[in-house]
Amino acid sequence: MRWTLFFLLLLTLSFPAPCPAQAKNFEVVQLADGVYAAMRKDAPGFAVESNSVFIIGDDNVIVVDAQSNLGTTTEVLAALRKLTNKPVRYVVNTHWHDDHVVGNQVYRDAFPQVDFVAHENVRPYLLTKGAVARKQWHEGGLSGFVEQLRGILKSNKNSAGEPLTEEQRTSLASDIVLGEGYLTVPADFQPLLPTVAVENQLTLFQGSRVIEIRYLGRGHTSGDLIIHLPKEHIVVTGDLVVWPIPLIGGDQSHVGDWGATLEKVLALKPTIVIPGHGPIMREDSYVQQMIKLMTSLKQQTAAAVARGENLDQVRKSVNLVDLRKLFVGESKVRNTLFSVYVAGPGVESAFHDATEQRH
């Protein structure tokens, strides 16, 4: 779980303090005839919640991704109900992380005949490592950590004793609200497992509309699916694409393959990309930026491994200064996010891929 690293590293970093949260943290945007996206409006921060996509056909609906808790997914379903009363036939989970699968239960309760589609690696992960990670996450101090963030709100100072910036305040406001949502999920919660497994590609049809559910390669996890609507030139990427800072898990992600997988996404020539987290993208500059990052991490790490360096040595030799500036600019929040989600786990992931020393 990505918050495990969050807990370990955040205690040594500067924390923002929150401002009052908005009541509605997503908006529904029409992308094409019968295709809508429920796009999150959360400020960049350590905690995230997933975007969803609705593909409405003549008889039923395909939903891409649920959310991290039942309450948030219930709100997303209510937004879908305002568009149509047609039943949801499929929910496609782009990968196995909780912020994309916990809300599956909401769709099963509302539509008992719904099927859940995911890559074939998702089911075994959820039954093993996923269950252990969730238990550790919820029993390992999540509630205490949220309380700590509330304390920082009251002090209005970061760990260095400096006044918080408005950017930091807004960021932590999002973190606390999303953290409270995570707390509604019991430690022993069992997300619904996929009922349809995809190895390489599954094609669905809604009348003349073609929905391609494809596995293009490893990246954020080894079980990432993308959804391609060729007629509409839309690609839904899950967390293969995340803005403003990629989410890399050292032991779960595959930086060695990620850039090539994103190249395959761009080869589909989409005019609209819906990331797992972040805004609608109508051109490819950010995806190209991610490819540049993943390629640099891969190449620098491979060169270090070829010199005989171990992981600790590789961490010191990989230089991400220019790439950090590219993603971070002058933002203190993004700079911290880059440290937590890219600099450390990115090198670890690239090292594991270069040496195949995964555990």
CORPE-V886795 format. One record per residue. N is the residue number from 0. RES is the residue in one small letter. OMEGA is omega in whole degrees, -180 to 180 (none if undefined). Layout:
# CORPE-V886795
n & res & omega
N & RES & OMEGA
N & RES & OMEGA
This chain:
# CORPE-V886795
n & res & omega
0 & m & -174
1 & r & -180
2 & w & 175
3 & t & 176
4 & l & 177
5 & f & -179
6 & f & -174
7 & l & -172
8 & l & -173
9 & l & -177
10 & l & 180
11 & t & -175
12 & l & 178
13 & s & -179
14 & f & 170
15 & p & 175
16 & a & -169
17 & p & 169
18 & c & -177
19 & p & -178
20 & a & 175
21 & q & -179
22 & a & -178
23 & k & -173
24 & n & 172
25 & f & 175
26 & e & -180
27 & v & -177
28 & v & 176
29 & q & -179
30 & l & -179
31 & a & 179
32 & d & 179
33 & g & -179
34 & v & -176
35 & y & 175
36 & a & 171
37 & a & -170
38 & m & 179
39 & r & 179
40 & k & -179
41 & d & 175
42 & a & 175
43 & p & -179
44 & g & -179
45 & f & 180
46 & a & -177
47 & v & 173
48 & e & -169
49 & s & 165
50 & n & 173
51 & s & 176
52 & v & 176
53 & f & 175
54 & i & -171
55 & i & 178
56 & g & -179
57 & d & -173
58 & d & -174
59 & n & -175
60 & v & 169
61 & i & 178
62 & v & 175
63 & v & 175
64 & d & 170
65 & a & -177
66 & q & -170
67 & s & -179
68 & n & -173
69 & l & -179
70 & g & -179
71 & t & 178
72 & t & 175
73 & t & 177
74 & e & 179
75 & v & 178
76 & l & 177
77 & a & 177
78 & a & 176
79 & l & -179
80 & r & 178
81 & k & 180
82 & l & -175
83 & t & 172
84 & n & 178
85 & k & -177
86 & p & 173
87 & v & -179
88 & r & -179
89 & y & 165
90 & v & 178
91 & v & 175
92 & n & -174
93 & t & 174
94 & h & -167
95 & w & -176
96 & h & -172
97 & d & -178
98 & d & 175
99 & h & -172
100 & v & -176
101 & v & -178
102 & g & 176
103 & n & -177
104 & q & 180
105 & v & -180
106 & y & 177
107 & r & 179
108 & d & -177
109 & a & -175
110 & f & -173
111 & p & -178
112 & q & -176
113 & v & 172
114 & d & 179
115 & f & -175
116 & v & 178
117 & a & 176
118 & h & -176
119 & e & 178
120 & n & -174
121 & v & -177
122 & r & 179
123 & p & 178
124 & y & -177
125 & l & -179
126 & l & -174
127 & t & -176
128 & k & -179
129 & g & -180
130 & a & 179
131 & v & -178
132 & a & -179
133 & r & -180
134 & k & 179
135 & q & -179
136 & w & -174
137 & h & -180
138 & e & -174
139 & g & 173
140 & g & -180
141 & l & -178
142 & s & 179
143 & g & 180
144 & f & 177
145 & v & 177
146 & e & 178
147 & q & 178
148 & l & 177
149 & r & 177
150 & g & 177
151 & i & 174
152 & l & -177
153 & k & -179
154 & s & -179
155 & n & 178
156 & k & 177
157 & n & -175
158 & s & 177
159 & a & -180
160 & g & -179
161 & e & 176
162 & p & -179
163 & l & 174
164 & t & 178
165 & e & 177
166 & e & 180
167 & q & 179
168 & r & -179
169 & t & 180
170 & s & -177
171 & l & 174
172 & a & 178
173 & s & -179
174 & d & -178
175 & i & 180
176 & v & -180
177 & l & 176
178 & g & 177
179 & e & 175
180 & g & 178
181 & y & -177
182 & l & 178
183 & t & -179
184 & v & 180
185 & p & -180
186 & a & -178
187 & d & 180
188 & f & 179
189 & q & 179
190 & p & 179
191 & l & -176
192 & l & 176
193 & p & 173
194 & t & 176
195 & v & -179
196 & a & -180
197 & v & 174
198 & e & -179
199 & n & -178
200 & q & 170
201 & l & 180
202 & t & 176
203 & l & -179
204 & f & 170
205 & q & -173
206 & g & 180
207 & s & -179
208 & r & 177
209 & v & 178
210 & i & 179
211 & e & 176
212 & i & -166
213 & r & 170
214 & y & -177
215 & l & -179
216 & g & -179
217 & r & 178
218 & g & 177
219 & h & 172
220 & t & 173
221 & s & -179
222 & g & -178
223 & d & 172
224 & l & 169
225 & i & 177
226 & i & -176
227 & h & 173
228 & l & -172
229 & p & -180
230 & k & -177
231 & e & -179
232 & h & -180
233 & i & 172
234 & v & 174
235 & v & -167
236 & t & -168
237 & g & -173
238 & d & 165
239 & l & 174
240 & v & 176
241 & v & 179
242 & w & 4
243 & p & -180
244 & i & 177
245 & p & 177
246 & l & -179
247 & i & 174
248 & g & -173
249 & g & -175
250 & d & -178
251 & q & -176
252 & s & -178
253 & h & 180
254 & v & -180
255 & g & -180
256 & d & -166
257 & w & -179
258 & g & 179
259 & a & 178
260 & t & 178
261 & l & 175
262 & e & 178
263 & k & 175
264 & v & -178
265 & l & 178
266 & a & 176
267 & l & 177
268 & k & 178
269 & p & 171
270 & t & 175
271 & i & 173
272 & v & 175
273 & i & -179
274 & p & 175
275 & g & 177
276 & h & -178
277 & g & -173
278 & p & 173
279 & i & 179
280 & m & -177
281 & r & 170
282 & e & -165
283 & d & -173
284 & s & -179
285 & y & 177
286 & v & 176
287 & q & 178
288 & q & 177
289 & m & 178
290 & i & 179
291 & k & 179
292 & l & -177
293 & m & 179
294 & t & 179
295 & s & 178
296 & l & -180
297 & k & -175
298 & q & 179
299 & q & -179
300 & t & 179
301 & a & 179
302 & a & 179
303 & a & 178
304 & v & 178
305 & a & 177
306 & r & 179
307 & g & -178
308 & e & 172
309 & n & -174
310 & l & 180
311 & d & 179
312 & q & 179
313 & v & 179
314 & r & -178
315 & k & -174
316 & s & 179
317 & v & -177
318 & n & -179
319 & l & -174
320 & v & -177
321 & d & 179
322 & l & 175
323 & r & 179
324 & k & -179
325 & l & -178
326 & f & -169
327 & v & -173
328 & g & -180
329 & e & -174
330 & s & 176
331 & k & 180
332 & v & -178
333 & r & 177
334 & n & 178
335 & t & 178
336 & l & 179
337 & f & 179
338 & s & -175
339 & v & -169
340 & y & -178
341 & v & -170
342 & a & 180
343 & g & -176
344 & p & 179
345 & g & 178
346 & v & 179
347 & e & 180
348 & s & -180
349 & a & 179
350 & f & 179
351 & h & 179
352 & d & -179
353 & a & -176
354 & t & -176
355 & e & 179
356 & q & 179
357 & r & 176
358 & h & none
